[in-house]
Amino acid sequence: MIGIAVVGAGHWGPNLIRNFTDDPRSEVLWVVDRDENRLTEVRARYGSVATSSDVADALRDDRVDAVVVATPTATHHAIVKAALEAGKHVMVEKPIATSATDGEELCALAERTRRVLMVGHVFLYNAAVREVKRYLDAGHLGHVYYVSLVRTNLGPIRTDVNAAWDLASHDISIMNYWFDGEPATASASGGSWINPGLEDAVFATLRYPDGVLAHLHASWLHPRKARDVTVVGDRRMLTFDDLAHTEPLRIYDKQVTDERSAPGFIDTFATFRASVRDGDITIPRITPGEPLRTECQHFVACVANGQAPLTGGREAVAVVRVLEAMQRSLAGGGREEPVR
Ligand SMILES: NC(=O)c1ccc[n+]([C@@H]2O[C@H](COP(=O)([O-])OP(=O)(O)OC[C@H]3O[C@@H](n4cnc5c(N)ncnc54)[C@H](O)[C@@H]3O)[C@@H](O)[C@H]2O)c1
């Protein structure tokens, strides 16, 4: 049985408490939050859990094997550092920290103390995202030209990080996973309207190896919740809508055929149509499930077996490096910035 302390019981933390409570291999022993109202709610639902406003109380408890951190991003570094120094395994919400330097320090500390450091890049535990990875690796889409990723909603509005750090961190983790690496450059434009200095909407372009272009639209100031991804390859194209729970993926057997073999002047409908292949649209079956549950189970398995997590500290720092390049670009008027 893995003893767990969850730090942060705000918007997201209760989902973590529920999943680690439901897993027969783990037990939530402590919930820590600075807000006494949140702790009152936790006690009403989970009577046997110890609560505190100070993480040090949970760190002193020898029964606690692992600390799960769901506090605002700006607090991650200090809490994760204290937990690792106390000899605990850690799962921390994304992004790992507000700088790559801080993230790297945590990775080095976890390696030195031989503790698991996992980061909650939850989309890598999403069955549809993993299915797309299989298509890409098998070459079903051919060479990928570009990917468009739209992640919008009205709120929640953060006060410690901008919309890119909060929302686009998911899309960067998905792109790095699908394309096995980091983009070479990033450029971004955005606007701050609600809180000065914190962009509410960010539009970014990332250049991945092999000419793959990614365009990201991240906003918490938008009338419609959207989680739309489009991948355009030279053989096939696909769309991924994370809000379409039973049918999130569509594979389009569509492509542009080589127009150079067509006559230079196209003036018939038949010849015009021949330059575009407009085939079937298929909807693969994706078994519905809660990605966070898979993520939490993976963390428990990593702690129990000493295995390296799919979304470890190093992968999370790679995401932060891209966010930092986007931040430099935002400050530089949208200039293209190297990621390394
Ligand atoms: N994976 C996802 O899809 C997903 C979704 C939502 C949020 N998140 C991440 O989860 C984290 C928390 O987000 P949220 O929406 O729950 O935020 P929130 O503001 O709703 O909740 C944060 C909680 O942490 C508490 N807190 C703050 N500082 C603390 C400290 N030093 N010690 C103890 N408690 C402290 C606050 O009182 C609050 O209850 C963020 O990193 C966010 O990016 C991830």
The ligand as a Gaussian input file, in Angstrom:
#p B3LYP/6-31G(d) Opt

LIG

0 1
 N       -3.879000      18.172000     -15.610000
 C       -4.896000      18.982000     -15.784000
 O       -5.696000      18.822000     -16.700000
 C       -5.081000      20.118000     -14.826000
 C       -6.320000      20.724000     -14.672000
 C       -6.440000      21.762000     -13.762000
 C       -5.335000      22.181000     -13.048000
 N       -4.139000      21.573000     -13.223000
 C       -2.949000      22.011000     -12.473000
 O       -3.167000      21.785000     -11.095000
 C       -2.554000      22.812000     -10.333000
 C       -3.619000      23.453000      -9.438000
 O       -4.639000      23.983000     -10.233000
 P       -6.098000      24.266000      -9.628000
 O       -6.938000      24.625000     -10.811000
 O       -6.531000      23.158000      -8.748000
 O       -5.787000      25.569000      -8.759000
 P       -6.668000      26.158000      -7.558000
 O       -6.183000      27.549000      -7.348000
 O       -8.129000      25.906000      -7.796000
 O       -6.263000      25.258000      -6.311000
 C       -4.994000      25.320000      -5.718000
 C       -5.140000      24.995000      -4.225000
 O       -3.827000      24.987000      -3.660000
 C       -3.899000      25.644000      -2.378000
 N       -2.537000      26.157000      -2.074000
 C       -1.903000      27.193000      -2.648000
 N       -0.645000      27.308000      -2.164000
 C       -0.507000      26.313000      -1.251000
 C        0.560000      25.902000      -0.421000
 N        1.746000      26.524000      -0.434000
 N        0.361000      24.835000       0.405000
 C       -0.823000      24.198000       0.433000
 N       -1.882000      24.549000      -0.357000
 C       -1.720000      25.584000      -1.188000
 C       -4.943000      26.730000      -2.551000
 O       -5.494000      27.099000      -1.293000
 C       -5.967000      26.032000      -3.459000
 O       -6.984000      25.376000      -2.719000
 C       -1.918000      23.781000     -11.331000
 O       -0.563000      23.452000     -11.479000
 C       -2.660000      23.489000     -12.627000
 O       -1.855000      23.733000     -13.774000
 C       -4.001000      20.546000     -14.088000

